């Protein structure tokens, strides 16, 4: 999707609706028919990425003997690709701060996939873990750590470290040792190396994903 491509290259300010139209070869009016703003476009792409990430983690299977290990390793895998795209993450976290009602369902979808990754990792230990509580806390830690990273207050890799630390505090009775790194497969239609570009499923037109990033 052109919005993700532009964000990956120049951050939030580089994403302009007219440039999206020009880059994708779609009329500006057509884009506005499906998306009210660049924030909605960015969040739609982010929602697709989180769904893709959860699907990939499910296909791979959990790594770790305890719920703490599995959750920590799943979180590390989920944020690994984002560490490689600081400008794109800056744009996405900025879009998340927009409180327009049209963006709400995308935010809900992002949160559901994020929570689902955690629930999948906890697995059979759900009876012994406050899964909802862990999901809520880790989602807050992820957002806060992401904002600190993209604003330059924290170094690259800090998001994963903050999440691992949070898991160790939330599940203190379980040994937390790193498992084998989870390598997520690349989607054939991903933008920016990690965001699915098949936006026609949401927009009703294939033109918005005309120029994916190589």
PyMOL CGO cylinders between C-alpha atoms (Angstrom):
from pymol import cmd
from pymol.cgo import CYLINDER

trace = [
    CYLINDER, 0.00, 0.00, 0.00, 1.31, 3.40, -0.98, 0.3, 1, 1, 1, 1, 1, 1,
    CYLINDER, 1.31, 3.40, -0.98, 0.70, 4.93, 2.46, 0.3, 1, 1, 1, 1, 1, 1,
    CYLINDER, 0.70, 4.93, 2.46, 2.96, 2.36, 4.12, 0.3, 1, 1, 1, 1, 1, 1,
    CYLINDER, 2.96, 2.36, 4.12, 5.59, 2.78, 1.42, 0.3, 1, 1, 1, 1, 1, 1,
    CYLINDER, 5.59, 2.78, 1.42, 5.69, 6.56, 1.89, 0.3, 1, 1, 1, 1, 1, 1,
    CYLINDER, 5.69, 6.56, 1.89, 5.76, 6.22, 5.67, 0.3, 1, 1, 1, 1, 1, 1,
    CYLINDER, 5.76, 6.22, 5.67, 8.65, 3.75, 5.52, 0.3, 1, 1, 1, 1, 1, 1,
    CYLINDER, 8.65, 3.75, 5.52, 10.63, 6.18, 3.39, 0.3, 1, 1, 1, 1, 1, 1,
    CYLINDER, 10.63, 6.18, 3.39, 9.88, 9.44, 5.16, 0.3, 1, 1, 1, 1, 1, 1,
    CYLINDER, 9.88, 9.44, 5.16, 7.79, 8.96, 8.28, 0.3, 1, 1, 1, 1, 1, 1,
    CYLINDER, 7.79, 8.96, 8.28, 4.37, 10.37, 9.11, 0.3, 1, 1, 1, 1, 1, 1,
    CYLINDER, 4.37, 10.37, 9.11, 4.79, 13.77, 7.45, 0.3, 1, 1, 1, 1, 1, 1,
    CYLINDER, 4.79, 13.77, 7.45, 5.76, 12.12, 4.16, 0.3, 1, 1, 1, 1, 1, 1,
    CYLINDER, 5.76, 12.12, 4.16, 2.33, 10.49, 3.89, 0.3, 1, 1, 1, 1, 1, 1,
    CYLINDER, 2.33, 10.49, 3.89, 0.03, 12.80, 1.93, 0.3, 1, 1, 1, 1, 1, 1,
    CYLINDER, 0.03, 12.80, 1.93, -3.21, 11.72, 0.30, 0.3, 1, 1, 1, 1, 1, 1,
    CYLINDER, -3.21, 11.72, 0.30, -2.32, 13.25, -3.08, 0.3, 1, 1, 1, 1, 1, 1,
    CYLINDER, -2.32, 13.25, -3.08, 1.04, 11.49, -3.04, 0.3, 1, 1, 1, 1, 1, 1,
    CYLINDER, 1.04, 11.49, -3.04, -0.68, 8.22, -2.14, 0.3, 1, 1, 1, 1, 1, 1,
    CYLINDER, -0.68, 8.22, -2.14, -2.98, 8.67, -5.12, 0.3, 1, 1, 1, 1, 1, 1,
    CYLINDER, -2.98, 8.67, -5.12, -0.07, 9.44, -7.45, 0.3, 1, 1, 1, 1, 1, 1,
    CYLINDER, -0.07, 9.44, -7.45, 2.07, 6.59, -6.15, 0.3, 1, 1, 1, 1, 1, 1,
    CYLINDER, 2.07, 6.59, -6.15, -0.71, 4.01, -6.39, 0.3, 1, 1, 1, 1, 1, 1,
    CYLINDER, -0.71, 4.01, -6.39, -2.20, 5.23, -9.65, 0.3, 1, 1, 1, 1, 1, 1,
    CYLINDER, -2.20, 5.23, -9.65, -5.64, 5.61, -8.08, 0.3, 1, 1, 1, 1, 1, 1,
    CYLINDER, -5.64, 5.61, -8.08, -7.81, 8.73, -8.27, 0.3, 1, 1, 1, 1, 1, 1,
    CYLINDER, -7.81, 8.73, -8.27, -7.79, 10.78, -5.08, 0.3, 1, 1, 1, 1, 1, 1,
    CYLINDER, -7.79, 10.78, -5.08, -11.58, 10.65, -4.93, 0.3, 1, 1, 1, 1, 1, 1,
    CYLINDER, -11.58, 10.65, -4.93, -11.50, 6.86, -5.08, 0.3, 1, 1, 1, 1, 1, 1,
    CYLINDER, -11.50, 6.86, -5.08, -9.16, 6.69, -2.09, 0.3, 1, 1, 1, 1, 1, 1,
    CYLINDER, -9.16, 6.69, -2.09, -11.39, 9.05, -0.09, 0.3, 1, 1, 1, 1, 1, 1,
    CYLINDER, -11.39, 9.05, -0.09, -14.36, 6.84, -0.92, 0.3, 1, 1, 1, 1, 1, 1,
    CYLINDER, -14.36, 6.84, -0.92, -12.83, 4.09, 1.22, 0.3, 1, 1, 1, 1, 1, 1,
    CYLINDER, -12.83, 4.09, 1.22, -10.50, 5.92, 3.62, 0.3, 1, 1, 1, 1, 1, 1,
    CYLINDER, -10.50, 5.92, 3.62, -11.23, 9.22, 5.34, 0.3, 1, 1, 1, 1, 1, 1,
    CYLINDER, -11.23, 9.22, 5.34, -7.63, 10.13, 6.12, 0.3, 1, 1, 1, 1, 1, 1,
    CYLINDER, -7.63, 10.13, 6.12, -4.05, 9.01, 5.91, 0.3, 1, 1, 1, 1, 1, 1,
    CYLINDER, -4.05, 9.01, 5.91, -4.29, 7.86, 9.53, 0.3, 1, 1, 1, 1, 1, 1,
    CYLINDER, -4.29, 7.86, 9.53, -7.06, 5.45, 8.59, 0.3, 1, 1, 1, 1, 1, 1,
    CYLINDER, -7.06, 5.45, 8.59, -4.96, 4.13, 5.70, 0.3, 1, 1, 1, 1, 1, 1,
    CYLINDER, -4.96, 4.13, 5.70, -1.98, 3.60, 7.98, 0.3, 1, 1, 1, 1, 1, 1,
    CYLINDER, -1.98, 3.60, 7.98, -4.05, 1.91, 10.67, 0.3, 1, 1, 1, 1, 1, 1,
    CYLINDER, -4.05, 1.91, 10.67, -5.70, -0.37, 8.13, 0.3, 1, 1, 1, 1, 1, 1,
    CYLINDER, -5.70, -0.37, 8.13, -2.26, -1.50, 7.02, 0.3, 1, 1, 1, 1, 1, 1,
    CYLINDER, -2.26, -1.50, 7.02, -1.16, -1.94, 10.62, 0.3, 1, 1, 1, 1, 1, 1,
    CYLINDER, -1.16, -1.94, 10.62, -4.23, -4.07, 11.35, 0.3, 1, 1, 1, 1, 1, 1,
    CYLINDER, -4.23, -4.07, 11.35, -3.41, -6.33, 8.42, 0.3, 1, 1, 1, 1, 1, 1,
    CYLINDER, -3.41, -6.33, 8.42, 0.18, -6.70, 9.63, 0.3, 1, 1, 1, 1, 1, 1,
    CYLINDER, 0.18, -6.70, 9.63, -0.86, -7.72, 13.13, 0.3, 1, 1, 1, 1, 1, 1,
    CYLINDER, -0.86, -7.72, 13.13, -3.24, -10.32, 11.72, 0.3, 1, 1, 1, 1, 1, 1,
    CYLINDER, -3.24, -10.32, 11.72, -0.50, -11.62, 9.44, 0.3, 1, 1, 1, 1, 1, 1,
    CYLINDER, -0.50, -11.62, 9.44, 1.94, -11.77, 12.36, 0.3, 1, 1, 1, 1, 1, 1,
    CYLINDER, 1.94, -11.77, 12.36, -0.49, -13.74, 14.51, 0.3, 1, 1, 1, 1, 1, 1,
    CYLINDER, -0.49, -13.74, 14.51, -1.13, -16.18, 11.67, 0.3, 1, 1, 1, 1, 1, 1,
    CYLINDER, -1.13, -16.18, 11.67, 2.60, -16.69, 11.20, 0.3, 1, 1, 1, 1, 1, 1,
    CYLINDER, 2.60, -16.69, 11.20, 3.17, -17.30, 14.91, 0.3, 1, 1, 1, 1, 1, 1,
    CYLINDER, 3.17, -17.30, 14.91, 0.32, -19.79, 14.97, 0.3, 1, 1, 1, 1, 1, 1,
    CYLINDER, 0.32, -19.79, 14.97, 1.79, -21.63, 12.00, 0.3, 1, 1, 1, 1, 1, 1,
    CYLINDER, 1.79, -21.63, 12.00, 5.23, -21.70, 13.62, 0.3, 1, 1, 1, 1, 1, 1,
    CYLINDER, 5.23, -21.70, 13.62, 3.96, -22.89, 16.98, 0.3, 1, 1, 1, 1, 1, 1,
    CYLINDER, 3.96, -22.89, 16.98, 4.92, -21.66, 20.47, 0.3, 1, 1, 1, 1, 1, 1,
    CYLINDER, 4.92, -21.66, 20.47, 8.55, -21.63, 21.63, 0.3, 1, 1, 1, 1, 1, 1,
    CYLINDER, 8.55, -21.63, 21.63, 9.22, -22.26, 25.33, 0.3, 1, 1, 1, 1, 1, 1,
    CYLINDER, 9.22, -22.26, 25.33, 8.36, -24.65, 28.14, 0.3, 1, 1, 1, 1, 1, 1,
    CYLINDER, 8.36, -24.65, 28.14, 6.46, -22.12, 30.27, 0.3, 1, 1, 1, 1, 1, 1,
    CYLINDER, 6.46, -22.12, 30.27, 3.86, -19.48, 29.53, 0.3, 1, 1, 1, 1, 1, 1,
    CYLINDER, 3.86, -19.48, 29.53, 6.41, -16.78, 30.39, 0.3, 1, 1, 1, 1, 1, 1,
    CYLINDER, 6.41, -16.78, 30.39, 8.92, -18.13, 27.88, 0.3, 1, 1, 1, 1, 1, 1,
    CYLINDER, 8.92, -18.13, 27.88, 6.32, -18.53, 25.16, 0.3, 1, 1, 1, 1, 1, 1,
    CYLINDER, 6.32, -18.53, 25.16, 4.85, -15.04, 25.65, 0.3, 1, 1, 1, 1, 1, 1,
    CYLINDER, 4.85, -15.04, 25.65, 8.28, -13.38, 25.77, 0.3, 1, 1, 1, 1, 1, 1,
    CYLINDER, 8.28, -13.38, 25.77, 9.45, -15.19, 22.64, 0.3, 1, 1, 1, 1, 1, 1,
    CYLINDER, 9.45, -15.19, 22.64, 6.22, -14.39, 20.78, 0.3, 1, 1, 1, 1, 1, 1,
    CYLINDER, 6.22, -14.39, 20.78, 6.54, -10.72, 21.68, 0.3, 1, 1, 1, 1, 1, 1,
    CYLINDER, 6.54, -10.72, 21.68, 10.18, -10.66, 20.54, 0.3, 1, 1, 1, 1, 1, 1,
    CYLINDER, 10.18, -10.66, 20.54, 9.22, -12.15, 17.20, 0.3, 1, 1, 1, 1, 1, 1,
    CYLINDER, 9.22, -12.15, 17.20, 6.28, -9.76, 16.76, 0.3, 1, 1, 1, 1, 1, 1,
    CYLINDER, 6.28, -9.76, 16.76, 8.39, -6.63, 17.25, 0.3, 1, 1, 1, 1, 1, 1,
    CYLINDER, 8.39, -6.63, 17.25, 11.49, -7.82, 15.39, 0.3, 1, 1, 1, 1, 1, 1,
    CYLINDER, 11.49, -7.82, 15.39, 10.34, -6.60, 11.98, 0.3, 1, 1, 1, 1, 1, 1,
    CYLINDER, 10.34, -6.60, 11.98, 9.18, -3.27, 13.36, 0.3, 1, 1, 1, 1, 1, 1,
    CYLINDER, 9.18, -3.27, 13.36, 12.69, -2.65, 14.74, 0.3, 1, 1, 1, 1, 1, 1,
    CYLINDER, 12.69, -2.65, 14.74, 13.87, -2.53, 11.13, 0.3, 1, 1, 1, 1, 1, 1,
    CYLINDER, 13.87, -2.53, 11.13, 11.35, 0.20, 10.19, 0.3, 1, 1, 1, 1, 1, 1,
    CYLINDER, 11.35, 0.20, 10.19, 11.71, 3.18, 12.58, 0.3, 1, 1, 1, 1, 1, 1,
    CYLINDER, 11.71, 3.18, 12.58, 10.16, 5.75, 10.23, 0.3, 1, 1, 1, 1, 1, 1,
    CYLINDER, 10.16, 5.75, 10.23, 7.18, 3.51, 9.54, 0.3, 1, 1, 1, 1, 1, 1,
    CYLINDER, 7.18, 3.51, 9.54, 6.70, 2.85, 13.25, 0.3, 1, 1, 1, 1, 1, 1,
    CYLINDER, 6.70, 2.85, 13.25, 6.86, 6.60, 13.91, 0.3, 1, 1, 1, 1, 1, 1,
    CYLINDER, 6.86, 6.60, 13.91, 4.03, 7.05, 11.43, 0.3, 1, 1, 1, 1, 1, 1,
    CYLINDER, 4.03, 7.05, 11.43, 1.97, 4.20, 12.86, 0.3, 1, 1, 1, 1, 1, 1,
    CYLINDER, 1.97, 4.20, 12.86, 2.29, 5.32, 16.48, 0.3, 1, 1, 1, 1, 1, 1,
    CYLINDER, 2.29, 5.32, 16.48, 1.32, 8.84, 15.42, 0.3, 1, 1, 1, 1, 1, 1,
    CYLINDER, 1.32, 8.84, 15.42, -1.74, 7.49, 13.62, 0.3, 1, 1, 1, 1, 1, 1,
    CYLINDER, -1.74, 7.49, 13.62, -2.68, 5.47, 16.72, 0.3, 1, 1, 1, 1, 1, 1,
    CYLINDER, -2.68, 5.47, 16.72, -2.91, 8.73, 18.68, 0.3, 1, 1, 1, 1, 1, 1,
    CYLINDER, -2.91, 8.73, 18.68, -5.63, 10.03, 16.33, 0.3, 1, 1, 1, 1, 1, 1,
    CYLINDER, -5.63, 10.03, 16.33, -9.04, 9.73, 18.01, 0.3, 1, 1, 1, 1, 1, 1,
    CYLINDER, -9.04, 9.73, 18.01, -11.24, 9.98, 14.92, 0.3, 1, 1, 1, 1, 1, 1,
    CYLINDER, -11.24, 9.98, 14.92, -14.22, 7.58, 15.22, 0.3, 1, 1, 1, 1, 1, 1,
    CYLINDER, -14.22, 7.58, 15.22, -13.55, 6.10, 11.76, 0.3, 1, 1, 1, 1, 1, 1,
    CYLINDER, -13.55, 6.10, 11.76, -10.23, 4.77, 13.03, 0.3, 1, 1, 1, 1, 1, 1,
    CYLINDER, -10.23, 4.77, 13.03, -11.67, 2.88, 15.99, 0.3, 1, 1, 1, 1, 1, 1,
    CYLINDER, -11.67, 2.88, 15.99, -12.41, -0.42, 14.26, 0.3, 1, 1, 1, 1, 1, 1,
    CYLINDER, -12.41, -0.42, 14.26, -8.83, -0.59, 12.96, 0.3, 1, 1, 1, 1, 1, 1,
    CYLINDER, -8.83, -0.59, 12.96, -7.50, 0.00, 16.48, 0.3, 1, 1, 1, 1, 1, 1,
    CYLINDER, -7.50, 0.00, 16.48, -9.80, -2.71, 17.81, 0.3, 1, 1, 1, 1, 1, 1,
    CYLINDER, -9.80, -2.71, 17.81, -8.50, -5.11, 15.17, 0.3, 1, 1, 1, 1, 1, 1,
    CYLINDER, -8.50, -5.11, 15.17, -4.88, -4.28, 16.06, 0.3, 1, 1, 1, 1, 1, 1,
    CYLINDER, -4.88, -4.28, 16.06, -5.56, -4.84, 19.74, 0.3, 1, 1, 1, 1, 1, 1,
    CYLINDER, -5.56, -4.84, 19.74, -7.42, -8.09, 19.10, 0.3, 1, 1, 1, 1, 1, 1,
    CYLINDER, -7.42, -8.09, 19.10, -4.52, -9.52, 17.11, 0.3, 1, 1, 1, 1, 1, 1,
    CYLINDER, -4.52, -9.52, 17.11, -1.99, -8.36, 19.71, 0.3, 1, 1, 1, 1, 1, 1,
    CYLINDER, -1.99, -8.36, 19.71, -4.06, -9.92, 22.49, 0.3, 1, 1, 1, 1, 1, 1,
    CYLINDER, -4.06, -9.92, 22.49, -4.52, -13.05, 20.42, 0.3, 1, 1, 1, 1, 1, 1,
    CYLINDER, -4.52, -13.05, 20.42, -0.75, -13.47, 20.06, 0.3, 1, 1, 1, 1, 1, 1,
    CYLINDER, -0.75, -13.47, 20.06, -0.46, -13.44, 23.85, 0.3, 1, 1, 1, 1, 1, 1,
    CYLINDER, -0.46, -13.44, 23.85, -3.40, -15.80, 24.39, 0.3, 1, 1, 1, 1, 1, 1,
    CYLINDER, -3.40, -15.80, 24.39, -2.01, -18.23, 21.84, 0.3, 1, 1, 1, 1, 1, 1,
    CYLINDER, -2.01, -18.23, 21.84, 1.37, -18.19, 23.59, 0.3, 1, 1, 1, 1, 1, 1,
    CYLINDER, 1.37, -18.19, 23.59, -0.15, -18.82, 27.04, 0.3, 1, 1, 1, 1, 1, 1,
    CYLINDER, -0.15, -18.82, 27.04, -2.01, -21.79, 25.59, 0.3, 1, 1, 1, 1, 1, 1,
    CYLINDER, -2.01, -21.79, 25.59, -2.84, -24.58, 28.00, 0.3, 1, 1, 1, 1, 1, 1,
    CYLINDER, -2.84, -24.58, 28.00, -1.60, -22.55, 30.97, 0.3, 1, 1, 1, 1, 1, 1,
    CYLINDER, -1.60, -22.55, 30.97, -4.55, -20.15, 30.67, 0.3, 1, 1, 1, 1, 1, 1,
    CYLINDER, -4.55, -20.15, 30.67, -6.16, -21.52, 33.84, 0.3, 1, 1, 1, 1, 1, 1,
    CYLINDER, -6.16, -21.52, 33.84, -3.10, -20.44, 35.85, 0.3, 1, 1, 1, 1, 1, 1,
    CYLINDER, -3.10, -20.44, 35.85, -2.60, -17.02, 34.22, 0.3, 1, 1, 1, 1, 1, 1,
    CYLINDER, -2.60, -17.02, 34.22, -4.66, -13.82, 34.22, 0.3, 1, 1, 1, 1, 1, 1,
    CYLINDER, -4.66, -13.82, 34.22, -4.54, -13.72, 30.43, 0.3, 1, 1, 1, 1, 1, 1,
    CYLINDER, -4.54, -13.72, 30.43, -6.68, -10.60, 30.08, 0.3, 1, 1, 1, 1, 1, 1,
    CYLINDER, -6.68, -10.60, 30.08, -4.55, -8.76, 32.62, 0.3, 1, 1, 1, 1, 1, 1,
    CYLINDER, -4.55, -8.76, 32.62, -1.34, -9.77, 30.87, 0.3, 1, 1, 1, 1, 1, 1,
    CYLINDER, -1.34, -9.77, 30.87, -2.77, -8.67, 27.53, 0.3, 1, 1, 1, 1, 1, 1,
    CYLINDER, -2.77, -8.67, 27.53, -3.77, -5.25, 28.85, 0.3, 1, 1, 1, 1, 1, 1,
    CYLINDER, -3.77, -5.25, 28.85, -0.46, -4.53, 30.53, 0.3, 1, 1, 1, 1, 1, 1,
    CYLINDER, -0.46, -4.53, 30.53, 1.68, -5.72, 27.63, 0.3, 1, 1, 1, 1, 1, 1,
    CYLINDER, 1.68, -5.72, 27.63, -0.33, -3.66, 25.13, 0.3, 1, 1, 1, 1, 1, 1,
    CYLINDER, -0.33, -3.66, 25.13, 0.34, -0.54, 27.23, 0.3, 1, 1, 1, 1, 1, 1,
    CYLINDER, 0.34, -0.54, 27.23, 4.02, -1.41, 27.57, 0.3, 1, 1, 1, 1, 1, 1,
    CYLINDER, 4.02, -1.41, 27.57, 4.31, -2.01, 23.83, 0.3, 1, 1, 1, 1, 1, 1,
    CYLINDER, 4.31, -2.01, 23.83, 2.74, 1.36, 22.93, 0.3, 1, 1, 1, 1, 1, 1,
    CYLINDER, 2.74, 1.36, 22.93, 4.71, 3.32, 25.51, 0.3, 1, 1, 1, 1, 1, 1,
    CYLINDER, 4.71, 3.32, 25.51, 8.00, 1.65, 24.58, 0.3, 1, 1, 1, 1, 1, 1,
    CYLINDER, 8.00, 1.65, 24.58, 7.33, 2.19, 20.88, 0.3, 1, 1, 1, 1, 1, 1,
    CYLINDER, 7.33, 2.19, 20.88, 6.70, 5.90, 21.41, 0.3, 1, 1, 1, 1, 1, 1,
    CYLINDER, 6.70, 5.90, 21.41, 9.90, 6.27, 23.45, 0.3, 1, 1, 1, 1, 1, 1,
    CYLINDER, 9.90, 6.27, 23.45, 11.88, 4.46, 20.75, 0.3, 1, 1, 1, 1, 1, 1,
    CYLINDER, 11.88, 4.46, 20.75, 10.58, 6.38, 17.71, 0.3, 1, 1, 1, 1, 1, 1,
    CYLINDER, 10.58, 6.38, 17.71, 10.97, 9.70, 19.57, 0.3, 1, 1, 1, 1, 1, 1,
    CYLINDER, 10.97, 9.70, 19.57, 14.64, 8.95, 20.22, 0.3, 1, 1, 1, 1, 1, 1,
    CYLINDER, 14.64, 8.95, 20.22, 14.30, 8.51, 23.99, 0.3, 1, 1, 1, 1, 1, 1,
    CYLINDER, 14.30, 8.51, 23.99, 15.24, 4.82, 23.82, 0.3, 1, 1, 1, 1, 1, 1,
    CYLINDER, 15.24, 4.82, 23.82, 17.53, 2.81, 21.52, 0.3, 1, 1, 1, 1, 1, 1,
    CYLINDER, 17.53, 2.81, 21.52, 16.59, 0.29, 18.83, 0.3, 1, 1, 1, 1, 1, 1,
    CYLINDER, 16.59, 0.29, 18.83, 15.70, -3.04, 20.37, 0.3, 1, 1, 1, 1, 1, 1,
    CYLINDER, 15.70, -3.04, 20.37, 14.33, -1.43, 23.51, 0.3, 1, 1, 1, 1, 1, 1,
    CYLINDER, 14.33, -1.43, 23.51, 10.72, -2.35, 22.72, 0.3, 1, 1, 1, 1, 1, 1,
    CYLINDER, 10.72, -2.35, 22.72, 11.47, -6.07, 22.85, 0.3, 1, 1, 1, 1, 1, 1,
    CYLINDER, 11.47, -6.07, 22.85, 13.50, -5.65, 26.02, 0.3, 1, 1, 1, 1, 1, 1,
    CYLINDER, 13.50, -5.65, 26.02, 10.73, -3.69, 27.74, 0.3, 1, 1, 1, 1, 1, 1,
    CYLINDER, 10.73, -3.69, 27.74, 8.21, -6.38, 26.80, 0.3, 1, 1, 1, 1, 1, 1,
    CYLINDER, 8.21, -6.38, 26.80, 10.46, -9.16, 28.08, 0.3, 1, 1, 1, 1, 1, 1,
    CYLINDER, 10.46, -9.16, 28.08, 10.95, -7.29, 31.36, 0.3, 1, 1, 1, 1, 1, 1,
    CYLINDER, 10.95, -7.29, 31.36, 7.20, -6.80, 31.70, 0.3, 1, 1, 1, 1, 1, 1,
    CYLINDER, 7.20, -6.80, 31.70, 6.59, -10.51, 31.13, 0.3, 1, 1, 1, 1, 1, 1,
    CYLINDER, 6.59, -10.51, 31.13, 9.11, -11.38, 33.85, 0.3, 1, 1, 1, 1, 1, 1,
    CYLINDER, 9.11, -11.38, 33.85, 7.17, -9.18, 36.28, 0.3, 1, 1, 1, 1, 1, 1,
    CYLINDER, 7.17, -9.18, 36.28, 3.72, -10.37, 35.24, 0.3, 1, 1, 1, 1, 1, 1,
    CYLINDER, 3.72, -10.37, 35.24, 4.65, -14.06, 35.37, 0.3, 1, 1, 1, 1, 1, 1,
    CYLINDER, 4.65, -14.06, 35.37, 7.31, -14.07, 38.13, 0.3, 1, 1, 1, 1, 1, 1,
    CYLINDER, 7.31, -14.07, 38.13, 6.80, -17.68, 39.20, 0.3, 1, 1, 1, 1, 1, 1,
    CYLINDER, 6.80, -17.68, 39.20, 7.96, -19.03, 35.85, 0.3, 1, 1, 1, 1, 1, 1,
    CYLINDER, 7.96, -19.03, 35.85, 11.54, -19.26, 34.66, 0.3, 1, 1, 1, 1, 1, 1,
    CYLINDER, 11.54, -19.26, 34.66, 12.14, -16.84, 31.82, 0.3, 1, 1, 1, 1, 1, 1,
    CYLINDER, 12.14, -16.84, 31.82, 14.96, -17.93, 29.55, 0.3, 1, 1, 1, 1, 1, 1,
    CYLINDER, 14.96, -17.93, 29.55, 15.24, -17.13, 25.85, 0.3, 1, 1, 1, 1, 1, 1,
    CYLINDER, 15.24, -17.13, 25.85, 14.14, -19.81, 23.43, 0.3, 1, 1, 1, 1, 1, 1,
    CYLINDER, 14.14, -19.81, 23.43, 15.22, -20.27, 19.83, 0.3, 1, 1, 1, 1, 1, 1,
    CYLINDER, 15.22, -20.27, 19.83, 14.46, -17.05, 17.90, 0.3, 1, 1, 1, 1, 1, 1,
    CYLINDER, 14.46, -17.05, 17.90, 11.20, -17.23, 15.97, 0.3, 1, 1, 1, 1, 1, 1,
    CYLINDER, 11.20, -17.23, 15.97, 11.71, -16.28, 12.34, 0.3, 1, 1, 1, 1, 1, 1,
    CYLINDER, 11.71, -16.28, 12.34, 8.48, -15.17, 10.73, 0.3, 1, 1, 1, 1, 1, 1,
    CYLINDER, 8.48, -15.17, 10.73, 7.96, -15.86, 7.04, 0.3, 1, 1, 1, 1, 1, 1,
    CYLINDER, 7.96, -15.86, 7.04, 7.65, -12.97, 4.61, 0.3, 1, 1, 1, 1, 1, 1,
    CYLINDER, 7.65, -12.97, 4.61, 4.31, -12.50, 2.89, 0.3, 1, 1, 1, 1, 1, 1,
    CYLINDER, 4.31, -12.50, 2.89, 4.45, -12.48, -0.90, 0.3, 1, 1, 1, 1, 1, 1,
    CYLINDER, 4.45, -12.48, -0.90, 2.42, -9.25, -0.93, 0.3, 1, 1, 1, 1, 1, 1,
    CYLINDER, 2.42, -9.25, -0.93, 4.01, -7.41, 1.97, 0.3, 1, 1, 1, 1, 1, 1,
    CYLINDER, 4.01, -7.41, 1.97, 4.80, -3.71, 1.84, 0.3, 1, 1, 1, 1, 1, 1,
    CYLINDER, 4.80, -3.71, 1.84, 7.83, -2.22, 3.56, 0.3, 1, 1, 1, 1, 1, 1,
    CYLINDER, 7.83, -2.22, 3.56, 9.12, -5.76, 4.05, 0.3, 1, 1, 1, 1, 1, 1,
    CYLINDER, 9.12, -5.76, 4.05, 6.46, -6.65, 6.61, 0.3, 1, 1, 1, 1, 1, 1,
    CYLINDER, 6.46, -6.65, 6.61, 3.07, -5.04, 6.05, 0.3, 1, 1, 1, 1, 1, 1,
    CYLINDER, 3.07, -5.04, 6.05, 0.55, -6.87, 3.85, 0.3, 1, 1, 1, 1, 1, 1,
    CYLINDER, 0.55, -6.87, 3.85, -0.35, -4.80, 0.82, 0.3, 1, 1, 1, 1, 1, 1,
    CYLINDER, -0.35, -4.80, 0.82, -3.54, -6.56, -0.28, 0.3, 1, 1, 1, 1, 1, 1,
    CYLINDER, -3.54, -6.56, -0.28, -5.64, -3.56, 0.64, 0.3, 1, 1, 1, 1, 1, 1,
    CYLINDER, -5.64, -3.56, 0.64, -8.26, -4.35, -2.01, 0.3, 1, 1, 1, 1, 1, 1,
    CYLINDER, -8.26, -4.35, -2.01, -9.83, -6.62, 0.59, 0.3, 1, 1, 1, 1, 1, 1,
    CYLINDER, -9.83, -6.62, 0.59, -10.62, -3.49, 2.61, 0.3, 1, 1, 1, 1, 1, 1,
    CYLINDER, -10.62, -3.49, 2.61, -10.88, -0.85, -0.08, 0.3, 1, 1, 1, 1, 1, 1,
    CYLINDER, -10.88, -0.85, -0.08, -12.68, -2.76, -2.81, 0.3, 1, 1, 1, 1, 1, 1,
    CYLINDER, -12.68, -2.76, -2.81, -9.96, -1.88, -5.32, 0.3, 1, 1, 1, 1, 1, 1,
    CYLINDER, -9.96, -1.88, -5.32, -6.60, -3.43, -6.19, 0.3, 1, 1, 1, 1, 1, 1,
    CYLINDER, -6.60, -3.43, -6.19, -5.18, -0.09, -7.28, 0.3, 1, 1, 1, 1, 1, 1,
    CYLINDER, -5.18, -0.09, -7.28, -4.13, 0.95, -3.79, 0.3, 1, 1, 1, 1, 1, 1,
    CYLINDER, -4.13, 0.95, -3.79, -1.41, -1.72, -3.78, 0.3, 1, 1, 1, 1, 1, 1,
    CYLINDER, -1.41, -1.72, -3.78, 0.00, -1.05, -7.20, 0.3, 1, 1, 1, 1, 1, 1,
    CYLINDER, 0.00, -1.05, -7.20, 3.52, -0.17, -6.09, 0.3, 1, 1, 1, 1, 1, 1,
    CYLINDER, 3.52, -0.17, -6.09, 4.71, -2.34, -3.18, 0.3, 1, 1, 1, 1, 1, 1,
    CYLINDER, 4.71, -2.34, -3.18, 8.17, -1.81, -1.79, 0.3, 1, 1, 1, 1, 1, 1,
    CYLINDER, 8.17, -1.81, -1.79, 10.69, -4.32, -3.09, 0.3, 1, 1, 1, 1, 1, 1,
]
cmd.load_cgo(trace, "trace")
